[in-house]
């Protein structure tokens, strides 16, 4: 993302917050890539936002592979951190090796030790792969080797079947069984393990608030309604794109926004008889050709 795009997004959001008399500004550094890779750009955007006369909070979602200098800066300027760590070194190094092919786990674990030594809270995000037979031991490793209190795991399935969403029912059931076992284990350690669709007790009419209260900007200068849509090649890009940042500033496509909201209403109405209708267990916004409900994909 260019600095000009980032500055425009910050200015636009700040003006809206000031007009609505909101007390603070939250910026999430997150997306389809590693936010710390364009290091100078990230630092400049943070410095620019901090000049605004509204208290600003920053969150960062990262792979956790940081230099000592980066770690010190992040602890000084970032309020909350989410680290992608898939579990034990065996799992992490298989699923998330360095670009060189070497192990990444020791770097990430060193980052966690630095965060803990400085009493900085963080959360962990795991990706689990079929047949999910290592998930239980991966959660055990994290509980015994970190102080993380909140972890979230999501399943990744083969993209050879329907773009990754049309997985087989038995694979979904395998994930559920592994997740519930791992969740019980985490509770024994006093930790919380979640996944999309697991928060059945939270009542809401909107499973995901991103399309309604967040300005999501892609590196291609598009404004989108979902964090998953990181570029124009995403299958949902046409539907989820609701504006653009141009040299003239932020331009919202109101027709696109209305179309998207109508799509939400139509898809949600089809699930009126589902026990998840008023629950966060719906999991994710219904903007594709299927409604992803919990760990299952429903036509």
C-alpha positions, -999 to +999 in steps of 0.1 A: +000+000+000+013+035-009+016+061+018-008+083-002-035+057+000-029+051+037-029+088+045-062+092+026-079+064+045-067+078+078-079+113+070-113+101+058-119+079+089-107+106+112-131+132+097-160+107+102-150+100+138-147+137+145-182+144+130-197+116+150-179+126+182-162+092+186-137+091+214-110+070+198-096+057+165-086+021+159-063+010+130-057-027+122-026-035+103-037-067+087-042-084+053-030-105+025+007-104+033+030-095+061+024-059+074+059-056+088+075-063+054+070-027+041+085-016+074+091+021+067+056+025+052+040+009+083+060+031+106+051+063+086+014+054+087+014+049+124+033+082+130+008+100+107-023+086+125-008+095+159-007+131+149-045+132+148-061+148+179-081+116+187-065+088+208-054+061+183-051+023+190-032+000+167-035-037+163-011-058+142-016-093+127+018-107+119+039-139+113+060-129+143+093-131+125+108-098+137+142-083+142+152-070+176+147-035+164+112-043+150+102-060+183+112-030+203+093-006+180+062-028+180+061-030+217+064+008+219+037+017+194+013-012+188-014-018+214-024-054+205-007-081+185-020-113+168+006-138+159+001-166+133+016-197+149+002-231+139+014-251+170+044-272+178+077-267+158+069-298+138+036-283+126+048-247+123+079-255+103+060-277+080+031-253+073+049-219+077+086-223+067+108-193+060+111-182+024+144-201+024+127-232+035+143-231+069+124-234+102+104-204+114+093-217+148+124-206+168+120-170+155+083-168+164+088-184+198+116-158+205+091-131+196+066-145+221+092-146+248+100-109+242+063-100+244+058-120+276+090-105+292+076-071+286+041-081+298+025-074+264-007-094+258-011-112+225-033-137+208-025-166+186-041-176+153-036-212+141-044-229+108-052-266+110-050-290+081-068-323+074-069-349+089-064-326+120-047-354+140-021-330+154-044-302+166-047-316+202-009-318+206-004-285+190-027-268+215-010-287+244+024-274+232+011-238+231-005-241+265+027-255+280+052-232+262+034-199+260+013-177+283-012-169+255-047-168+270-067-166+238-062-187+207-082-191+175-079-220+151-093-222+116-094-251+092-078-249+057-090-274+031-079-283-004-085-256-030-091-284-056-127-286-045-147-254-051-121-228-043-115-242-008-150-239+005-167-270-009-150-295+013-163-329+021-187-333+050-165-359+067-136-334+067-158-309+084-167-334+110-131-344+116-123-307+123-152-304+147-141-335+166-105-323+168-116-288+178-138-298+206-111-321+220-085-293+218-110-268+233-115-290+263-077-294+267-072-256+265-099-251+293-079-275+315-049-251+312-072-221+318-070-209+282-096-201+256-097-217+222-122-205+195-129-210+159-153-193+135-187-205+144-179-216+180-194-185+198-229-199+199-238-179+231-232-145+215-265-130+202-263-108+172-280-101+139-247-095+122-222-124+122-194-101+110-193-063+115-166-056+089-190-046+061-208-021+084-183-003+106-148-008+091-130+009+062-110-019+047-084-008+021-065-031-002-030-024-017-048-019-051-066+011-035-100-006-034-124-004-005-139-038+003-163-053+028-143-083+038-107-088+051-104-119+029-107-099-003-071-087-005-069-081-043-089-081-075-082-118-082-103-129-052-135-146-064-156-123-042-138-091-053-165-078-076-193-083-051-173-071-021-158-040-036-177-009-024-154+020-033-120+032-042-093+056-031-083+080-059-061+111-061-093+130-052-098+110-020-121+083-007-150+075-031-177+052-017-199+034-043-233+037-026-250+015-052-225-013-045-230-009-008-268-012-012-264-042-034-242-059-009-265-052+020-295-065+000-274-097-006-269-101+031-306-097+038-316-123+012-290-149+022-298-144+059-335-148+053-328-183+039-315-193+073-344-181+094-351-216+107-315-223+117-305-223+154-277-200+145-299-172+131-294-149+161-259-162+170-223-155+163-222-192+153-232-180+118-196-173+117-190-152+086-207-128+062-228-145+035-213-128+004-203-158-017-222-185-035-225-205-003-233-195+033-204-207+054-220-217+087-196-228+114-174-256+101-198-266+074-206-251+040-243-250+031-257-245-004 
